Amino acid sequence: MLSIIILSYRAPEMLRLCLSSLSKSLPKDLNAEIIVVDNQSSLETQFVAEDEFKRLKIKLIPLTENEGYTRAVNRGIEEASGEYILYSNHDVVFQPNFFKTLVSYLENSRDVGLVGPKLLNFNGSRQDSCFRFYSPWTIICRRMPFIPRAGNVVNRFLMRDLDLSKPRSVDWISGAVFMTTKAAIRDVGLMDENLFHYFSDVDWARRFWENGYKVVYFPEAKVYHYHGRSSRGRFGPLEFIFNRAARWHLFDGIKYFLKYGIGSPRNLAHD
């Protein structure tokens, strides 16, 4: 059985588009349950999930406050009963054969614990969605691209020096969309709720590697993803003062590096 978890936050129109694409792309012969976790739940979002898409028999988990990405994902996982778990943000449009492609891949790749699809912008271009592990220097170069050779640092972080046209092991994958298994989660544990929003996908991938599971970028499965980049705006180095999402990013980054130290892991055996 496949459990599909969708996280919604104050955007019923995006959820409507997501569920519409899911309804069209989910094969009828695939045993699946759909769980919508609604952060800071609204009546309009509840109407979309429970009335407009009643045929999908969605299990809605309304959260009265914005509990953040990490806790909301964990709430969905805790409610999931499937052997395979697909998580998605609400700003995703699923493509035909997406679900069967990923389930089939995990069925035949028992050493893979976490897999992410190819994310596309709505103009068809590829989004960056697989990465090398962060260092503090990476973050500085991303925030201050005018630093000499910052572009080289960022391009390496984004794995643009590698051929990403085929499946490959990577350090970590975007938390926008991923698939895993209940068995792997039992070994690795849930996401670290000490991280409110950012770095929880980085942390989780690192723990998958540490527990003997591969993390894989799988471009044969594709979705369209609206990427708002809420933590980056027009204020440059002052972003942390004026942008709440940027502050979340900063605080979660500090927690991540306090947990692991500033060095990148060197004992994770992958490509």
N, C-alpha and C positions, 0 to 999 in steps of 0.2 A: 504493500500500500504506500502511496505517496501522500505526504502532508504538505500542502502549499500554504505558506505563511506570508501574509502581506501586511506590511506596516503602513498605517495611514496617519497623517497628521495635518489637520486643518486644510485639506484640499480635496473635497468630495468630487470635484470635476476630474481630477487626476485619477482618483480611485475608480470612477465610472469608466474612464478610458481603459484603465488597466484590466478591470474585470470583464469588460467587453471583449478585449483581445484574448483573455484567458478562456472565456466561454467558447470562442471560435477555434482556439488552438489546442484545447485539452481533448485528447482522444476519448471517445465514449467507452472504449474497452480498457481504459486505464483506471484502476481503482484508486480514487483520490478523494481527499477531504480538503476543504478550503477554510482557512482560519484568517480572519482579519483582526489585527490588533490596532485599535484606534486610540492614539495618544490624544489626550485632552478632547475626549469624544464630544461630537456634536450631533444634534438630531438629524441634520441633513446627511451626514456620513452614515448614520445608522439606517436612514431610509434607503440610501443607495445599496447598502450591503444586504439588508433584510427584506426589502420590498422590490426594488428595481431588479435585483438579481436573485429573486426567491428560488428560481429553478436550480441555482448552484448549491443551495442548502448550506449557506455560509455560517460558520460558527463565529459570532462576533464577540470580541473581548473589549468592551469599552473601558478605557482608563480615564478617570476624572481629571487627572493632571498630566502634563507632559513628563513622563517618566524617563524620557531619553531613549535613544536608539537601543542601547545595550539591554536595559531591563525589558523593554518591549519585545525585543527578539527572544529573550529568554522566556518571557511569558508565553509566547507562541509555541516555542519548543516544548515547554512543560505540558501544554495542552495537546500536542501532536501525538497521534497514535500510529503513524506510519513508520515503516522501516526506513524509508527514504524521506528526507526533509528538504524541501525547496523553499528558500527565503527570497522575498523580493520587496524592494521599496514600491510605493504606490505609483511612482512616476516611470513605469516600465510598460512597454507594449510588446507582448510575446509574439513570436513568429511560429509558423507551422512547424510541426515535428520537434519543437523545442523540448518539451517534457520527456517524450520517449527517447530522444537522443541522449539526454543527460542520464536518465535512469539506466538505459542500456550500457552507457559507458561505466557507471559505477558498478553495475552488476558484474561486469567483466574486468574490473580493475580493483581488486580487493585491497591493494596496498595504497589506494588513493582515499584520503579521508575528506578532502575538501576540494571542490571543483567549481570554477567560475567560467561563465560563457563570454563570448565576444560581445561587448557593449557598443552599440552604434548610436551616433548622433542622428537626428531626424533628417539630415541631409545625406545620410549614408556613410559618412566618414567614421573611422574607428575612434572610440574613446580609449584613453589610457585606463586600463583596469587590472593590470598585473605589474608587480613592482619588486624591487629589491628592498631589503629592510632599511628603515630610516637610520640616520645618524643626526645629531644636532646640526651638523654642517649642511646636510641635505635641506633641512627646514629653512635655515638661514638663506641658502641659495634660492630656494623657491620663493621666499618672501622678498628677497632683494636681488632681482635678476641682473642688476647693474654691476654686481661684484665680478671682478675678472674671473673668467673660466666658470662662472656659475652655470652657464648653459651646459657645459660638459658634465658637471655634477648632476644636474637635473635629468639630462638625457640618459645617463647611466641608471639613475634611480627609476626612471620610467621604462627601462629595459629596451630603449630604442636602438641599442647596439646589437640586438638579437633578432632572428627571424621568428616573428610571432604569427606566421600564417598556418602553423601546425601546432597541435597540442604539445605542451612542454611543462616541466616542473618549474615553479617560480617560488620566490620567497613568500609572497602573500598576494591575495586577490581582493578586489574591491568588495566591500560589504553591501553593495547595491543589490546584487543577485548572486546567490551561491546555492550549491546543493551539497548535502552531506548525508550521513546515515546515523540512525539512533545508536547503533553499535559503536561507532567512532566517538560519538558524544559521551557515551558512558565511560570511555577510556580517557577522553580529554577533559571533560567537564563542560559546563555552560560558559558563556562569555563572562568576562570579568566585570562585574557590576561596579567596581571601583572606578571604571571608565564610563563616563556619562554618555558620550556620543562618538568621539573620534578615538582612533588607535585601538578600539576593541577588535576590529577585523585584523589588524596587524598582530596584536597580542594573541588572538585565537589561532591564526595561521602558525605562529611561532610555536605554540603549544601542540598543534597537530604534528609538526615536524619533530618536536622533542619526544612525542609519544609514538614515533615510528610510522606516521602516516605521511604520504606525499600530498602536496598542495599543487594543483594543476590548473593551468589556463587552457581552456578547451574551446577554440574558436569555431568549431563545427556547429556549436549551438549559439544562436544569436538572439538578441533582444534589442529593441530601441529603448534608449534611456534618456530622459530629460535631466541634464546635469546642471543644476543651478549654481554650484560652487558657492554656497552660502557663507563659507568662512573666508572667502577672498573677495575683496571689493576694490574701491577706488582710493583707499586711504594709505596704501603702501605700508611702511613700517608702523604707522599709527593705527593700523587696522584693529589692533588689540584693544584700543581705547574706545573706538566708535562702533565696533561690530561684535555683537554678543556671541555669534557663532565662532568668530575668530578667538574670542576668550575661551570658549569651550575647548577649541582646538589646542590652545596654549596649555590650559590646565591639564587636559588629558595627556598631552605630550609630556609634561613634567612628571605626571604619575607613571607613565610608561617607562621613562628613562630612570626614574627612581626604582622601579621594579627590576629592570634588567641591566642598568648601567648604560653608559654612552657608547660602548663598543658594539659592533655588529656581531651576531653569532657566527662562529667559524666551524662549528661541529655538526652542522646540518648537511647531510650528504644528499645533495641534489644537483641538477644540471647547472 
